[in-house]
Amino acid sequence: MRPELRRKAIAICTDKIAKKGEGVGLSFYAFFANKNDTPDMLMEAARWWIETHQLDHFEKAVKIRDMIEAGD
């Protein structure tokens, strides 16, 4: 995962956790605006989420943040 996407995903997970608590879930779509202006980054996130880690559509933000911070 490229550093820009990694930083963005961690920041979004951290923000969601702060606002809604540690039980909040999200999908990789949470890392993007409703407008698909970075399709290559969206596909990179989708590959990381679906192909590499075989995650469910919604996962706990804490789990995702920890995975990304660990370099998974």
Rosetta blueprint (number, residue, H / E / L):
1 M L
2 R L
3 P H
4 E H
5 L H
6 R H
7 R H
8 K H
9 A H
10 I H
11 A H
12 I H
13 C H
14 T H
15 D H
16 K H
17 I H
18 A H
19 K H
20 K H
21 G L
22 E L
23 G L
24 V L
25 G E
26 L E
27 S L
28 F H
29 Y H
30 A H
31 F H
32 F L
33 A L
34 N L
35 K L
36 N L
37 D L
38 T L
39 P H
40 D H
41 M H
42 L H
43 M H
44 E H
45 A H
46 A H
47 R H
48 W H
49 W H
50 I H
51 E H
52 T H
53 H L
54 Q L
55 L L
56 D L
57 H L
58 F L
59 E E
60 K E
61 A H
62 V H
63 K H
64 I H
65 R H
66 D H
67 M H
68 I H
69 E H
70 A L
71 G L
72 D L
